[in-house]
């Protein structure tokens, strides 16, 4: 097992939680295993594993970048991860305000809607 892969798997579990990672690993096939290894080593073992900035800051950056680039399918997963990264609701709102100014109001609006829904699910409340 590669050191970056092992480190990445540890960070991935820290940020996303064991249950999420276990579900993803359980459905991994030979077809998508190379992709899973790529993100485990590259995203989690290199970028997320760096100690140059905190997990909280990395979480905010990731959410802003996902919203700015229109990658909305990943936003709920990373909103759920804020429970483990330390990014607060206010942090998320601030990140999406930056998105509105620098990448467009419609993208920020969509991201905020997804965040509200996901936070409500996490809290077991209605929006």
N, C-alpha and C positions, 0 to 999 in steps of 0.2 A: 504494500500500500504506500502510495506517494505521500510525503510529508505535507505538501500543500493540500492534498485531498483530505487527509486526516484532520488537519487544522481547519480546513473549510467545513468539513462535516461538523466539527465541534461548534464553530461560529454559527453555522446554519441552524443547528439545534438550539443554541442559545437565543437566537433572534426569532426563529419561527416556531420553536417549541418541538418537543419530541413527537407529539401526536401528528403534527403536520408532516414532519420529515418521515416518520414511519409510514404514513399513508402514501407519500410520494415514492418511497423506496419499494413499497409493496406492489405498486403497479408498474415499476420500471421493467422494461423489456430489452432484449438485445438491440432493438431498433433505436430506442431513445437513450440507452445507457451511455453512449459517447457524449450526448448532449448533457445528460445529468452530471457526468464527470467534468465536463467543461465548466459548467456553472459552479459546481462544488469547488473546483480548483481556482477558477478565475475570479468569479464574483465573491464567493465566500472565503476562499483560502488566500486570496490576494487583496482584493479591495476591502471587503468587510473585516478582514483580519488585521488590517493595518491599524497601528495604534496612534496614527498621526492626528486623527480626530475621534471623538467619542461615538459610541453607538447611537446616542441621541441625535447628534449632528448628522451622522450618516443616514439615519432614518428620515430626517427632515429633507435632506438632499435627495434621497431616493424618491420620496413621495412627490417632491416638486418636479423632479425630472420625469417621473412617470406621467404626471399630469401634463407637463409642458409638451411632451412628445405624443400625447394621446394614447398612452398604453394603460387604459383604464382597467383592464382585466386584472392587473397586478395590484391595484390600489387596495382593495379590501384585505388582501393577505398582508400587505405592509402596514395597514392601519391596525390589524390585529397584533402585529409584531410590536407596535408602540408600547404595549403592556410590558414588554421585556426590554425594550431599548431605552425607556425613560422619556421618550418624546411625549409631551402632554397634548391634550386637545388644542390648547392655545398655540403650541409649537406648530401643529399641523395647520391650523387656521392661518398662522403667519406665513408658513411656506406656500400655501395656496394663494395668499394675497400677492406674493412675489410672482407666482405664476400668472395671475390676472394682469399684472402690470407688464411683465416681460414676455409673456407667451400668449396671452389672450384670455379675456373674460370667459368665453364659452368653455374653454378647457378647465379653468379654475372652478367654474360653476358646476360642471359635471363631477369634478374631483370632490368638491365639498359635499355634493349630494351623496356620493358613494361613501364618503367618510362619515357623514351623519347616520346613514343606514347601518354601517358597520359598527360604529360606536354604540348605537342603540341595540344592536344584536348582542354585542359584548356585555352590555349592561342589563340585558333582558327587559328592555323597555321599548315602547313605541316611539317613533320619531317625534 
